[in-house]
Structures are given as structure tokens and as C-alpha cells.
Amino acid sequence: MRPHTSRQRTWLALLIGLTGVAAALFLPFAPVIAERTTITWPVPDQPTTSTSALVVPYRPAELTATIPCSALRAATSQTAPVTVLATGSDGDGLVVTGSADGVLLRLGDRTQPLPVPAVPADCRITIESVPGGLAVRQAAGRTSHLAGEPVPRVFGFRTDLDPAQAAGLSVSAVVAGPFATTPTLLKTLVVGVQLLCAVAALVLLRRDRGPPGRRRPGLRGNRLWWIDAAVIAVFCGWAVIGPLAVDDGWATMIARNFAATGDPGNYYRWWNAAEVPFSLSQQLLSPLTELSLAPLWLRLPSTVLGVATWFVLSRGVLGAALPANARIRMLAAVCLLVAWLPFNLGTRPESYVALGVTAALALAWRARDPAGLAWLVLVAALTIPISPTAVLVTAPILVFAPRLMAAARAGAPSRAELSATVVLLCCVGAVGLTVIFADQTWDALVTATDWHRFFGPSLPWYEEPTRYGYLLQTDQQGSFAKRLPVLFTIALLPIVGVLAARRRGRDVLGATAARLAAVVVVALLLLALGPSKWSYHFGATAGLFAAFLTVAVMLVVRRARTPDRVVAVVGVIGSVLLAATAALAFAGPNAWWLPAVYDLPWSDGPVRPLGVPLDNPLLWAGVLAAGMLTALAVLRRRPSAQWPALGPAVLTLVTFGTALAVLIGSFVAAPLRRSAGSLAMANLDRIAGGQVCGLADDVEVLPDGQVLRATEPGGRGSGFAESTGFYPGAPPPDRPGSGTSEYLWGSRTPGAQATGEIVTGWFALPPLAPDNGVALSVSGRTSDGNSLVLEFGRADGPTVAVLGAAEPVDRPASDEDPEHPLWRSVGVDSAEVPAGADRVRIHAVDDRTDQTGWLAFTGPRLRTIIPLTDFLAGRGPVLISWPQSFLFPCVHDIAEVAGGVATTPRTVIESPRPWFTEDRDPDLGGTFAGLATFGQLNEVPSRLVGHPDVDWGAVLVSGDPATPDNYARTTDHAVVWGAGGTRGQRPEG
């Protein structure tokens, strides 16, 4: 190339690179179109009645309330205090109450009397609140200021006055935030310029490609295709039968709401803050939710990512590190499946990060020129916006830094050309900024970070041991399958370190293992930088762990072929270490998220198939001995020194094979053990074209019908009292003597615990349809000495002949506080009622004398059996709790969140107890916190078809008499800069 042409090309590269970098740096601050929502209550020309209004964050940017004197006079005419206006509870919202003693305005911990003049008749009081303080313009014209008082929280607009008395009462609230923005034309053009510059940079760097690197000879692809097919088949099968990930529902609902409203917020908590800068995976999932909500469909990305990671690992990483043969590729397949299957199925971002980290490792290993570096930088740039765990992508970059610096200098003999190469690489890397800020702003980033840090979790790096504590818990975070790849990787690190250093520089395999060990160590250290410490973040290391484990086993085998005393000692110590590691891994349960959708063996204890104690290290010592004999026979070489040297490799292979067999086998067995409510069966039904509504197809709702009338009074027995005998702090569903509690008996007495038995009088039982049943409410305990039975009979003149009895299935809540027991609905279906029965009575026994051994129950009532899908029709909007959101693909009428306002749900589908109600917890920034402040949710009895003992979840319906969302809503737009124009409010510390 001529010097003049080279200089021109260098200047062109600098111009393109600097333009791309500048464009990317400008994007966070570029002007955007910001939305501002105003809600006005009441709706113009409609009566003034109470309504819900779920504002997020709870304090709007501005609030103006107008209270006519007529409303205040109506309140002062009452003897008991009445609420004139309330936007929240005392201490939170704006509360104005009145009574014969006068009118009080309460805001936070401040109270201010409001004088009400007798004249003029049309006077009014106006309350105006902005972030700097609050002003009250009284009817007499006097204005008082409450400086520093924040804008009142808004969870609704409530009044005790009737519409005529409340006429003229009004509230206007302005809601603004940094996330509801749209790019301006200028910002869109800047995005286009940056991407064009990045493409041009890739082309220019491609021209700088150096001489082709040495290609490692390998087997032709068609000789190992069957291994690829087997791996792909396992991934596809796992998508059908595999477990839920913890945040499948959370990520799915974020994507669904984003597709429906354009709002990128968190949906459930953190004041609906956007996930900026880590929202790429939700943005990629969102268009898929518009096509289908089937769980199998939403698992497609993670399945494809798993297959892609396999090809990057087997061809990209191991293709550069080891010779290609069937044994190595089979070993790599086993290692990847062990590391991938427990973590990376579903909608969580770890599967994206795992592919990015594996690809970065392959590219860093193979980089020989600027072109190779450009692709490495691009992979890192596209991985970073996915999740905080994406910091792991820098691990191979740090370890291979000397090689990468040499690659940057390749083809750049002068300092100017090297500078141009670096600038072009920065331009490619700036694509990450473009992805993050194409639709978000600097204000959004600052606000989201502030809110996430405040509400948490946000743990510092030195609390990283917390992650390993979670990994060793006896719940789904400490599942045996999740422990195994992590613990084995850590245990093999010192073994590899010693074996690699033993013959350093004498073989390529030792150097390869040392590099991978260094990348693993750096990755584990970088993982500490993440703000949360959950064990499932280890899924981001799946490809890296698989590469290291594969090379570690091959290194042990290679060293065992020419063993010496040090290698033998390492083999013995390593075998002991790995035997203990295997036992520790299998001491974890076969537990997974939301266990109601599985019926897995060993879900609450150590894994012991056929009673074999896999959690015993002595067992693995025996397995090791047998495995080494087999391995030596296969190798057809039996020098005694190989026995200890081969130990770690044999134990790793046997343990991994056992773990895969147990893991996959248990999930194959789960739907066979119980098909109702099974996620695997829901996926198979979808494939077969059968039922398509997921868990809803297997849930029945049992709403109450008429209360049965007694044909004879009272009951026979002792120890049970009528209309009492329950815990005073937990009254029955209705007041004793009314509604479902018209008839009520209980055995609880203060002081000494007594026993008792009662047979109630007969109740008239009408003919039952197939979808009918008999129910009653109970509190206390019906087991372990206590019992409750429904007896059925047929009237024959003045006598009743007993035809049979049925015992209702009772399922006390797992999180019930014994000091505050819950009432629950139990009953039997019409199929359990003897033919011809027209009478029913209750036979209850209290034979327990412990503190919680009492029993209370109501009289019988009818109930109806309705499929959940039919029950939900017409009862929307529906709020599905985040653990469940992945399982209800037919629930389309969801409670939407957009523009700082959430739709008030009429029905809530809860997760199994203990209920996960972060969405209603103001301490966590719950989006639907207004339901806890003003709302009233009542549980409707429900059950899993054929398995009423299984806690599948719960159905709650709104009992709030206020009209939901009865306000006017308008939106206006303004062009503002990305910094300083839409900064969100600070959380209250």
C-alpha cells in the first residue's frame, strides 16, 4: 500500500471511529419526547364517588385538590368523623376529615384545622402540592404554607360523602417520570449514524486482517454429527419437561406489558423502574409474547441459546484448545449439559450471558489481528446490556490481554495506524451504548440505579459468600444439580493448577488448562461485583465451566499416562476432595422453583435413588475404585501408578453421568407421578394440539352458594360452644349469626385446653348437580387427633337414616401464624354424596390438648365447581403474581402499567403460600401497593383437579366497594434533553 493511500485510510478510520464514539456518547443526553400523565377525579359530568388510582411512584409530581365548603359543611353535620377526601392512609396520603368538632387536614405527621365559613355558599378550599411544599388556600382567602412537605401519596380518591354532598370535590394529579420517553428524530438519526460507523469500522478492521492463523486439524464434521444431534435433542426435550426458572413469570410479565403499552418498567416492584441499562433480554422477549404466551414458545430463546453455546464451545473454544475427536466432544457435551440444564432454561438473562461469555472466550483465544478483536469487542458490547452478570464477559479479555494487545498491533506498524485501530475498536464497542440508550436516557439510568439500590437487593462485593450460602441451602437455590457444576469446578481448580504447573511449557494441554483456570478464577471474582447474590447467577458461567471441566478431565487423563509421585499424590488428594464434593452436591434436594407444578422425588431431602446414599462420601470412594478399574480396562494399560492418578477424572465422569440420569429421569417421572398441574404435560398438550391454557386447565374454582338451613336446632355433644369457640383475633368470614357464619361452633376456650365432640343437627340438602358440592369454613386443626366429617342422610318422616359420610380434604396454610389462625373453605363434591341424600350434618372431634389443638367450623353451604378459565372470563383485569405469570397463557386481560399509572385488578392469582406479594409492598416499591392500602381482596376457594391437597396457589377477587379507575386520564408530550429533563424523584430514606 502506498504511503499516501495508507495515510488517507488512517485518517478515514479515525474520522469514522471518532464519529461513532461521539454519536454513542451523545445518545444518553440526546433530546427525547417525554410523556406526562394527568389524572382527574371525578370524571367530568359524572357523580363524585370513591375510586382506586394506583400511581407509581406513589407521589405524583404535582397534586391539586379542591374541596367545596358544601362538602365540609356536610361533614361537620355528622356526629362521628367522616372522610371528606383521602388519597391514602393516615401518615401517607392527603386526608381531610370532618365532624361536629370541625375539619382537619392531615398530611404525614402534620395536622391542620380548616375553618369552614357559613357564607358564601359557593366557597372552596384549594390544596396545591409540589415537591417543594404544600399550600392551602382557605375559603376566607388566607393561604398557609407547609414548606418541605412532599407531595401526598396517591393510592385512590376516597370519600364517605354521598355524591350529592361531594359535588364539586375534585383532585388533579400530574405523573411524570424518566422512563416513558420516545426518541426524537434527531436521536433516531444519531442511532443510525453510530450503527453505520460501527459497520464501517468492522469493514475497515477486516481489511487489516493479518496472515491466517494455524488451523488445528480435526475430524470432519459428518463423523461427529450424532453428538450434535444428541445435545440438541436433550435441549429440546428439556424445554418440554424442564423446571421453571425463578423469574420466568417476572420477565414474561415485563415483556408482555412492554409489548402491550410500550412501558419498559419492572412491572411488579421498584416503582416500575425500567431495567436500564440491563433490559436487552426483555426487549428481545417482548415481540415473542405478541405471537404466543405458551411456556414452550417462551422457552425457545433459551433453548436456541443453549444450542448456540454448544457449537461455540465445541468448535470455537475446544476447537482451538484440544484436538477434535469423539471422546473429547462427548465429554464436552456431558459437561455442558451438567452446567447448563439446572440454570439456563426459561426467560432469565443468564442464558444470553453464558453464550456471550463463551463466544468471548473463543474469540479471545483465536484473536490474531484487529478483525478478530473487533468481533470480540462487538460480542462484549452486545452482552453487557443484558444483565449485571455480563461483567463476566471481561474475564477472558483480562486473561488474554497480552495476546489481544499484540493482535491490536498486528497490521499497524505506525503509531497513527495503531491509534486508528483502537478508535475503530472503540466505535464497535460503543454499540453497547447504542443498545442501552437508543430508547432510554441518562436520567432514566440514574433514576433506575437509584431506585434499584434503595429498594434492593444491592449487596457490596465483600458479601459474595452469601451466594455460596444460597448454593448450599436446602431449597431450590441449593438443588443438587445446581451445586454440582459449581462445586466441581472449584474443587478441580487446585488440581488443575498443580498438574498444569508440574510440566509447564512441555505440553500444550497444560497451558490450555492453566489459561482456562485463570479465566474461571477471574470470572468468579468478577461475579462478586453483581448487586444481588442469588445462586442462579452461576448460569452465566455454564459455557466457561463446561470448557474448563472438559480440559481439566483431559489434563488428568494425560498426566495419568506418564505418572510420577507428585501426580499420584495429587490424584489421591484430588479423589478424596471430589468424593467429598460429590457427597456435598447430592446432599442438596431435588428442589426447584414453584414445586406445585412438579411431583419430584427427593424434593425435600438428599438425593437417594433406590435408597442409595449419594450424599455419603464413602459411597463415592467405592464408586471411584470400580470406575478406575473400568477405565483402566478400557485404556488396556495397568501400571499401578495410574490408579491414583486417574481418580479425579473417573470420579468426575461418574458423578456427572449420575447427576444427569437423576436430573432428567426425575423430570420424566414427575408428570407420570402426577399429571394434573404439570408444566411438562401442559407443554405436551400444546404440542399435541390439546389443552392450551397451561395451569388454568387443571384448576377449579369453588365459589360459595346458598347457606343450608337447619331442620333441627343445635347439636349433640360437649366441648363445643355455639357462635363462639374460635380465636378472637381471627373472626370467621362473616359475623357470627349472619351469612356463611349463621351457624357456627368452636371448641377453643381460654386457659386450660379441653377436648370435645359434637354432632350438629341435620341441614336440608337440595338435589346436587354434577358441578355442585357441599362446603363449610374451618379454623384450627382437623388432624392429629382432631377430625371433621360430613354425614349424609335421608329423611323418613321424623327420623333421618344415615346413608354415609365423607371427610373433606383440609390443607392448612404453610405460613399460618398459630397465634392468628386462618379460616379456610373445605368440602366434598356431589360425587361423594350418597345417592338419595337430602340431609347433611357435621361430626367434629377435638381430641387435642395442645395450644393450637382447637377446632371451629361453620354450618354447611353449597358450592359450585367452575374451571378457572371460565371463572376469569369477565373478571379482568387480572394481576398474576410473579411466580405464576409464566403458567397462564390464556389470561390476556392483565392489569397494565403505563405512564406512571397501574390498572386496578379485579382478580389476583396468587402463588402458593407463603404468598409472594412484593407487588403490594410499598417498602419494596410495589406497583400495586394501593391494593394493600385501600383495597380489599377475598379468597375464593380453589383446588388442583384431583389433588385438593396440593397448594397450587389461590384466587382472590376484589371486594372493594369503590369503583376501580373511575378518573379521567390525559397525556401530553414535550421535547426535553436526556439529562436533567426527566429526572425521577428520590426514594424516601
Beta strands, then each sheet from edge to edge (+ up, - down):
strand 1: 32-41
strand 2: 51-52
strand 3: 54-55
strand 4: 62-68
strand 5: 82-86
strand 6: 94-99
strand 7: 102-107
strand 8: 110-113
strand 9: 124-130
strand 10: 133-137
strand 11: 143-147
strand 12: 156-157
strand 13: 170-183
strand 14: 699-701
strand 15: 704-707
strand 16: 715-718
strand 17: 721-722
strand 18: 744-746
strand 19: 756-760
strand 20: 763-764
strand 21: 772-780
strand 22: 787-796
strand 23: 799-806
strand 24: 824-829
strand 25: 839-846
strand 26: 855-858
strand 27: 861-864
strand 28: 866-867
strand 29: 878-880
strand 30: 897-898
strand 31: 901-902
strand 32: 907-910
strand 33: 937-940
strand 34: 942-944
strand 35: 954-958
strand 36: 963-964
strand 37: 968-976
sheet 1: 11+ 10- 9+ 4- 13+ 1- 37+
sheet 2: 12+ 2- 36-
sheet 3: 3+ 31- 30+
sheet 4: 5+ 6- 7+ 8-
sheet 5: 28+ 14- 34+
sheet 6: 15+ 27- 21+ 24-
sheet 7: 15+ 27- 21+ 26- 18+ 17-
sheet 8: 16+ 19- 25+ 20-
sheet 9: 16+ 19- 25+ 22- 23+
sheet 10: 29+ 32+ 35- 33+
end
